[in-house]
Amino acid sequence: MSGTGMREALAAGSLRELDLYFAERLTANLQQGRELVAIAAALVSHAVGEGDVCVDLAKHAEQRLFVTEGFSGVAAPPLADWLQQLADSPLVGGPGQSQALILDEQRLYLGRYWRFEADLADRLRQLATVPLEAVDRVLLRGGLQRLFPDCDDEIDWQRVAAAMALLRRLLVISGGPGTGKTHTVAAILALLIEQAQAQGQRPLRIALAAPTGKAAARLTESIRKLRAGLNLSEAVREAIPAEALTLHRLIGVRPGRAQPRYTAENPLHLDLLVVDEASMIDLPLMNRVVAALPGQARLILLGDKDQLASVEAGSVFADLCGRGGELLLSEAMREALAQVGVGQLPGAGSTEPMADSIALLRKSYRFDRQSGIGELAGAINGGDTARLRAVLASASAELRWRELAESERNRPLAEFALQAFAPVMQAAGPEAALDALDRVRILCALRQGAAGVEQVNRQVAQALQVAGLIRREEEHYAGRPIMISRNDYHLGLFNGDVGLLWPDAAAGGVLRAWFRLPDNSLRRVLPARLPPHETAFALTVHKSQGSEFARVLLLLPDSDSLVLSRELLYTGVTRASGTVELWGRWEILAAAVGRRLSRASGLSERLRLPG
């Protein structure tokens, strides 16, 4: 029976207690078709836990499900039988219905995730299909020329993206590290403000946001620097906002409340929302943010479609961009871009709703194509193991590859820890210590195991203690970097925020946890008040998203894992702005480069539907 098989899957570790509980509770009173519905319910619950939004039943029909070492799995039925049993079940609804499970053609969803996906797709299509905006094209042409001066004969993709942003309500800008996403959006803000001022409109209400405090702080710092350096009138410069918020703060997420302050019924008071690091945003949060936009607002999403997707369910940003690198525009947009001086762009005209709302930045200004990190990122992203081997073998000041098994790393890791983290421990105060910490990080693919975050953090702390740089008599000690692992809305600390324990000189040396706020000021919290947190000399690659470090050490485990992927490696190495070290075994690295992650979702398909 399926119940017995699923309990065996639970015992084998290939099914969570939550999945089994959900399936059994849901089908407890079902008289007909209970086994097939229970299997489907457990499967979709497990899939959401793994990051998928839904289950494509066609890929699982007649397969063994929940297979793991020592357990042969549970048999899935033929597709036609499965679909019929689900369609006949009172527990399974169709699109738009309210059951706990929703069957949409061959995709099975948890009901709330179907609604998240369908609502988000509807709202984004509406934004994307608003007719081309009426702008002063002479003014726009001049602004583009001033902010993006002609260079060579290459297409300036930043200029293309900026022009598209003024002509559309929705723009998704994807680009790798150093491709100028923030520079582009700063120019977009200036161009929009120039248009509003020239037409005598009221000041634009603009909000800048990012998923985490760290990402918001980086966006704030970048916009402030760019605002000061752009060729603008003082009136325009002063109108560009100087501070970014976290998304939770933006929409007013409140402790103990199911709904945030700002919703479709009580929308945000703004004309433009810019969201950075959008690849980190899961489906439920993205749906909440977009739902809170007022009808006339513009939305600009910045991210990198090739990075890891969000920790929670969905790969929204990648679904918005698609996997290809080709620019597809409508003929109307192509003509409008030519009129504002962008020039003739390649590619045939498109009629898809999102065609004029996706811009891809291709040129990196941080890494040229011959730089070590740039070459490494390109080889990984292209899945080219031959090129990857050549890059690793070439001498580069930016890149170091060490073929070290886990058993060979103890001494090298201790040496790295002392060199990397001594400046943190020897800093004069919390601000200088945080600055030093922000320059270096160890990244791990996994949480558990000899190359996992937990063990590596223990090894680093031990090395620093032996060297006399820290004293670890208690859990909380001066110099301990921490990462928040659960949101605390009362304190305003969120999952992924990084801080540092350091004595408070103004309070007689009492130990505090210090966090850098988006405006670059410091906040201090008593350690006893902190929400759940963990040591953060080393982070998982997932948790490092939205961060940038001058120096990165990326550790790979000895054994292959489905977690190891092209996206994980690419995300890890591109956290480095200066140098990156990569330790591991070649066969594990090559296997990861050959593995591309894909999350089950219907969002990309829904976005192609007519508006």
N, C-alpha and C positions, 0 to 999 in steps of 0.2 A: 504494500500500500504506500501511497505517496507520503502519508504522515510518518510512517516508519522510516522511509528513505530520507525524508527531510531531517528527522531527528538524528539519523546517522551522519548527514551532512553537517549538522550542528556540532556533533561530537568530533567530527574530523576537522572542524575549523573553517569549512568552506561556506558556511551559512551563519549569520548572526542570530542571536537570541531574538532580537527585534524583528527580524524577517520571519522567523518561525511563529512568533507570537502574533504578528499581524495576520499571517495566513490562516492560522488556526482560529483566531477570534473572528475574523471576517467570515469564514465558512462554517462556523460552528453549527448553525441552524439550517444549513443548505441541504436539501434532500437529494437533488440530482446534480451530477457533474461536479461533485465536491472535490475530487482528487485533482482534476485538471485545473479547476479554478484556484485551488490552494497552491499548486505548483506555480501557476502564473503569478499569483499574489506574492509569494515568497521571492520569485525571480525578479519582479519589478521593484520590490522593496530593497533587495540586495543590490540591484543595478543603480538605484538612486544613491545608495551608500557608497558606491564605487565611482560616482560622478556622472553617470548617465542620467538623462532626463526621462527616458522611456526604454522600452525593450522592443526591438524589432523581432517579432515572433518568427518570421521567416528564417532568421539566422540561427534560431535555437530549436526549431521543430526537428524531431527525429534525431536529436543529439542527446548526449549524456550531460546532464546539468550538475553543477556543484562538484565536479570531479576534483579530487586532490589526492595526494600521496596516501595510499592505503584505503581509498574509498572510490569505488567505480562510478559513483554518481547516481542520479535519478533520471529515468528515461522520460524524455519529452515526446508527446504524441505527434502524429503527422499534422501538418499545418492546417489542412482543411477541417480535420476533426477538432482541433484546438480552437480555431476561430469560431466554429459552430457552437461548441460548448460555451464559450465565453459570450457569444452574442445571445444565446438562449438564457444565460444566467441573470437573475434579477439583481445580482451584485455588480454587474458590469453594465455601464451605460455607454451611449454613443457621444459624439462631439456635442458639447453644450449641455449635457445632462449633469446630474449632481451626485452620481454614485462614487464610491471610494475608488473604483477602477474605471477607466475610460478606454474603450477600444476605438481607435481612429485608424481605419483601414487595417494594416498589419502591425501597427504600433500600439502597445499597451502602456498606459500611463497610470500613475497615482492621480486621482482626480484633481488635486490642487496643482500638480505640476502641468497637467494638460491646460488648466486655466491660466497659469503663469505664462506658458509658452504662447497660447493663442492670443491672450490679451496683449502681450509684448509685441508679437508680430503685427497685430492690427494697428497698434499705436505707431510703430515704426514705419509701417507702410503708409499710414496717413501723413506722417511727417515728410516722408521721402517723396510723396507724389503731389505735394502742394506745387502749383505752377511756379515757374521761375520767378524769383523775386524781382520787383521793380527797383533797380538801383541806378544811380547816376554813373553811367558807364564811362564817361569821360573822367570823372573824379576817380573812379576805381582804377582805370588804366594808369593814371598818373601815380596813384598810391602804390600800385604793384611795381611800377618802374622804380619808384624811390626806395621801396623796402626790399625789393629783389632785383638789384641791378643786373643787366645782361652780363653773362659770362660764357665765353666760348660759344659753341653752336649746340650745346646739349640742351635738352628740355629741362627746365627748372621745375622739378616736381613740387617743391615748396610753393612756388608761385601758382602752379596749377591748383594745388589744394586750397590756397588762400582765396583764389577767384571762385572756386566751387562753393566755398563756405558762404560767400556773399550772395550766391545765386540760389542756394538751397537752404531749407530749414534744418535738414539733418545732414551731418557730414561725419563719416567714420574715417579717421586718419590712422593708417598702420605704417609703421616703419621700425626698423631695427635700431639698436643703440647708436646714438650720434647722427641720426638722419635728420635731425632738426625739427622734431614734432613740436617741442615747446616754443622754439623760435617761430615756427609757422603760426602757432595759435596766438602768440603775442602780436604778430603782424595782423592776424585776422581781427583781433580785438581792436587794434588801432584803426583798421579800415572800416569796421562797422561803426565805431564811434565817429569817425570823420563823416561818414554818410549821414548819421543822425544829426550831427552838429550843422552840417551844410543845409539840411532840410528843416532846421529849426525845431527838431523834435525834442522831447524831454530827455534827460540823461538816461542812457540804457541801464537797466538793472541786470548786472552780470554776476554770476556766481562761478567760482572755481572750486573743484572738489576732486577727491581721490579716495580710494577704498580704505587706506590706512593712514594713521597719523604720520608715519615716516614718509609716505608718498606725498601727502599733503604738504609736509614741510619742504620737501624737495621742489614741488611745484611752486610753492610760495617763493622760495629762494631764486628759482630760475626766472620766474616772471618779473621779480623785482630787478634783477640784473638786466634782463632784456629790455624792460621798460625804460631803464636809465640810458641804454645804449642805442635805441632805435632813433631814426631820423624823423622826429615828430614835433608838432607844435606842443607847447606846454599845456594847452587846454586838453589836447588828446591824451598826453602823457598822464596828467592828473586824473583822468577819467578811467584809466585802466586799473582794475582792482589789484590790490597788493597782497591779499591773503586768501589761501585756499582752506577749505573745510574738509573734514571727513564726510563721507556720504551719510553716515549715521547721524552726524550732527546736522547736516543739511536738511534731511527730511524729518528730523525730530523724532528719532527712535526713542521711546520712553520705556523705562523699566516697568515690567509688569503689565504692559499694555500690548495688545495684539497688533494694533495699528499705530503707525507713526503719526506725528502731528500733521504732516502734509500728505495729502492723498488726492485722488481724482476729485473728490468732493470739496476738499480744502487745498487747492493747489498752491504751489510756491509763488511768491511775488517776484517774478524775474522775467527778463526778455531773452536771456541766453544762459545756458548751462554748459560749462566745459568740464569734462571728466577725464582725468589722466589715469594711466595704468588700468584701462578698462578691461584688459584681458584677465584681471584678477576678480572681476565681478561675476558672481554666480547668478543663475536665472532668477531666483526669488528677489534678490536685492535689485537687480537691473529692472525688473518689472515694477517694483515699488518706486524707484527713482523716476522712470519714464512716466508712470501713472501720475506722479505728483507735478508734472510740468503743466503749466497753463496752455491753453489752446494756441496762443500766438507765439510761443517761445521757440527759440532755436536750440538745437542740441548738437554739441561737438564731442565725439568720443575719440580719445587718443590711446593707442596701445600698439602692441606688436603681436600680430596674428600667429607668429611662429613660436611664441613663448608657451610655457605651460598654461593650461586653463586654470580656472578657479579651483580652490580646494574643495568647495561644495559643488553641487550638481550643476552641470551645464558647461558649454564652451561658447558662450554667447558671442564674444568678440570675434572668434574664428568663424563662427557661423555667419556673422554679419559680413565678414570680408570675403568668405570663400577661400579655398585653398590656393587658387591660382594667383599669378602675379600680373595678369593682363588687365589693362584699363579698358572698361567698356562704358562708353557714354552714349547718350541719345544724340541724335543729330541736332536737336535744339540746343543742348548744352555745348556741343562742339562748336556750333556757330557763335554762341554767346561768349565762349572763352576766346575765340578768335577776335571778337570785337573789342575785348579788353586787353589785347596784346599778349595773350598766352601763346599764340601760334597754332600751327596745325599739329594735331595730335594723332598718333597712329591708332589703328583699330577700326572695326566696323561699328555702325550705330547699333544701339541696344534698345529694346523696349521693356526690359525688366524694371520693376518699380524701384529697386535699389541702385540701378546703374549709375545715376548721377550723384550718389551719396557716398561713394567709396573712393578714397584717394590713397594711393600707395607711394610712400617716400622710399627712394631706392638708393640714394647716395649717402654713404656715411662720412660725416665730417670729423668723427672721433677716430675711426680706424680707416686708414686707406686700404685698398685691396691687397697691398703687399705687407701690411702690418701683421704681427704674429697673431694677435687676438682676432683681427678681422679675417685672416685666412682660416684660422681655426673655426670660427663661427660659421663661415661660408661652407667649409667642408662638412661640418656637422649638419647644417641645415639642408645641404644638398644630398645627404646620405652617401657621400663619396668616400669610401674607406681608403681607396688608393691615394687620393689627395690628402686625406687626413693623416695617413702614415708619413707622407712626404712633409707635411707641415710640422708634425711632431719631431721629425728627424732634423729639420733645419734649425740652425742656430738663431735665436732671437732673444733680445733683452726682455721682451714682453711675455714670453711663453717658455715654460719649462715642463717637460714631460718626464716623469720618473716611473719606470715600470717596477712597482713595489707591491708585493703581496701584503696582506694584512699583517702577517707575522713579522714582516721586515720593517714595520713603520714606527715602532715604539720610540726608538732614539731619534729618528728624523722628525717625528711629530713633536717631541719634547723640545728639540732645538728650534723648530719653527715657532712653537708657542712662546718661548722666551724672547725670541727676536721680535715677534709680531706684537705681543701684548705687554712687554715691559714698559713701553711708552705710556700705556694706559695706567698701569699701576704707579708709575713715577710722576704722573701729572700733578700740577700744583693745586687743582681743584676740580669740581665736578664738570664744569664746562669744558676745560681742557681735556679731561679724561674722556668725555663723550666724543669730542672731536677726534681724539686718537683712536677710540673704538670704531668710529665710523669709517676709518681708513682701511680696516682689515677685517676679514672674516673667513672662517673655515666653513665650507659648505659640504653637506653630506646628502647622498641620495636617499638614505633610509634613516629611520629612527632607531631601529634595533640592530644588534650585531656589532662585531668588532669595528666596522667602519660606519656605524650609526651614530647619530647625534648624541645619544645618551652616554655611550661609552667614550666618545671623543671628548665630550665636555668634561668627563671625569679625569681623563688623561691630561688634558690641558691644565685643569685646576691643580692636579697633583704635581705637575712639572713646575708650575708657578709657586706652589707651596714649598717644594723642596728647595727652590732658588731663593726663598725668603721674600717673595714679592707679595704674597697674600697670606693671611692667617685664617684657616678654615675651622675654627673650633665649633662654630655653629652654622646653621643653614644660611643665615644672612651674614655676609662678611664684606668688608670694604673692597671694592674692585670687582665685585661679581656682576657681570652683565646679565640682564634678565629679559625674557620675552613674555609678554602677557599671553595667556592661552585661553582666556574666557572673557567676554565682554563684561565690563562693569559700567553701566550707564550713569550711576551716581557719581563715580569718580571720573568719568569721561576717559576711561582707559579701555582699549579694544584689542581683541585678538590680533597679535602680530606687532603690537607696539613694543619697542625696545627701550630699555632704560638701564641705569647703572646704580648700584648701591655705593654710596660714598658718604663720608662724615659731613655733617652740616656745621660749618665753622660758626655760623651765626646762632646756633643753638647748643653751643658747648660740645660740639663733636658728636652729637647724636646721629646715628646712622639713618640715612634717608634713601629712598629710591628716587632718582632724578630722571626726568623725561624731557626731551626737547619738543616744544610745541611748534605748530606750523609757522608761527611768527618768529621762531628762533629763540624765544625766551625759554627758561627752564621752569619745570614744575617739580615740586618735591612732595613725596608721599611717605608716610611712616610704613615700614615694611609689614607691620602687622595688619595694615588695612588693605594690602595688595590683594587683588583677585588671584586665582591660580596662575602660576608662572613657572618658568624653567630657566636654567642657566643657558646663556647664549653666546659663549665663545664660538660655538659651532651652531649652525642653523641647517634645517633641511633646505634644499633648493626651493621647494614650494614656499617656505616661509620667507625666503630672501627676496621674493618678487617685490618690485617697487623700490628696491634699495640699489645703491651703487657703492662700490668700495674700490679704493685705489689698488688694493692687493687682495687676491682671492686664492685660497687653496681649495680645490675640489677633490674630494675623496670618493673613490668607487669601491664597492665591496668585491670580494673574491668570487662570489657566486652570482650568476645571472638572476635577474628578477624582472617581472613584467613592469615594475615601477621604472626600471632603467629604460630610457627612451631618448630619441633624438631631441624632443622638446625639452626634456629635463637637462640634457647636456648643454644645449644651446642657451637655455635660461641661465644655467650655472656659470658658464664661461663669460657670458655677456654682462654679468654683474660687475665684472672687473673693468675699471677705466684705465688702469695702468699696467699691472702684471697679473698673470694667472699661472698657477701651478696645478698640474693634474697628475694625481697619483692613482695607479691601478694596474690591472693586467690588460694587455692588448686585446685578448679575445673577448673580455667583458666590455671593453670600450667599443669594439667593432660591432658586437651584438646590439648594444644600445643604439648606436648610430643607425643600424638597420631596422629599428623598431619605431614605427610611428604611431602615436596615440590617436585614437578616434573615439569620441563620445557619441552615444546614440542620442539623437535629437531630431525633431521635425522642424526646427526653427528655420533653417536655411531654405527648406522647401516651402514653408509658409510665406517667407519673405518674397518669394518669386511669384506668388499669386497676384492677380490683378488687384490694384488698390480699390 
